[in-house]
Amino acid sequence: MQQAIDINLLKENPKLFFSQLPEKAEEEISEFLYFIIYKYNLNIEVLNKNKIMGYDAKGKPITESNYIEGLDIINKEIDNGTAKVFTSNEVRKKIIDENNLV
């Protein structure tokens, strides 16, 4: 009997996806990924340095360097007194108004 694995886990939870694979399959997938990296001349070091930390509201990946860069910008704006800050109620109101929730 074949083992069923949800392919969507590959995007949602790669660690869980790979933990369900037989060891040989994991090795073959790694070889395939190295082939893709070679074929498209990707830099492995850049890929490793830009770990995906999460995704924005539109599903676009946020890398570690994007995240740190964003924090640096916010910190400079705070230090300069130019940061736009909002209370929880202001954020809640904006979400409700923009999505016609009331």
C-alpha positions in Angstrom: 0.0 0.0 0.0 1.3 3.4 -0.9 1.9 6.1 1.7 -0.2 9.3 1.1 1.7 12.6 1.6 0.0 16.0 1.2 2.1 17.8 -1.4 0.8 21.1 -0.1 3.0 20.5 3.0 6.0 21.2 0.8 5.1 24.9 0.8 3.3 25.1 4.1 5.7 23.0 6.3 8.7 21.7 4.5 10.2 20.0 7.6 7.0 18.0 8.1 6.8 17.1 4.4 10.4 15.8 4.3 10.0 14.0 7.6 7.3 11.8 6.0 9.5 10.8 3.1 11.6 7.6 3.0 15.3 8.4 3.3 16.0 7.5 -0.3 13.3 9.9 -1.6 14.8 12.7 0.4 18.2 12.0 -1.1 16.7 12.0 -4.6 14.9 15.3 -4.0 18.1 16.9 -2.7 19.9 15.7 -5.8 17.2 17.2 -8.0 17.4 20.5 -6.1 21.1 20.7 -6.7 20.5 20.0 -10.4 18.0 22.9 -10.5 20.5 25.2 -8.7 23.2 24.2 -11.2 20.9 24.5 -14.2 19.7 28.0 -13.4 23.1 29.1 -12.1 21.8 30.0 -8.6 24.1 30.9 -5.8 23.7 28.5 -2.9 25.3 30.9 -0.5 22.8 33.6 -1.4 19.9 31.1 -0.9 21.2 30.1 2.5 21.7 33.7 3.6 18.1 34.6 2.6 16.2 32.2 4.7 12.5 32.7 4.4 11.1 34.1 7.7 7.5 34.2 6.7 5.1 35.5 4.1 3.4 38.9 3.6 -0.4 39.2 3.2 0.0 38.7 -0.6 1.9 35.4 -0.1 5.3 36.9 -1.1 8.2 35.4 0.9 9.9 37.6 3.5 13.5 36.7 3.7 15.7 37.2 6.7 17.6 40.0 5.0 14.2 41.7 4.0 13.1 41.4 7.6 16.3 42.9 9.1 16.3 45.6 6.5 12.8 46.5 7.4 13.6 46.6 11.1 16.6 48.8 10.4 14.5 51.3 8.4 11.9 51.4 11.2 14.5 51.9 13.9 16.0 54.9 11.9 12.6 56.4 11.5 12.0 56.0 15.3 15.4 57.6 16.1 14.7 60.5 13.7 11.2 61.0 15.0 9.6 60.4 11.6 8.1 57.0 12.2 4.3 56.6 11.7 2.9 54.8 14.6 -0.7 53.7 15.2 -2.6 52.6 18.3 -4.3 49.2 18.3 -7.7 50.9 17.9 -6.4 52.9 14.9 -5.2 49.7 13.2 -8.5 47.9 14.0 -10.5 50.8 12.6 -8.4 50.8 9.4 -8.9 47.1 8.8 -12.6 47.3 9.5 -13.1 50.3 7.2 -11.0 48.9 4.3 -12.8 45.6 4.4 -16.3 46.9 5.0 -16.7 44.8 8.1 -19.3 47.0 9.8 
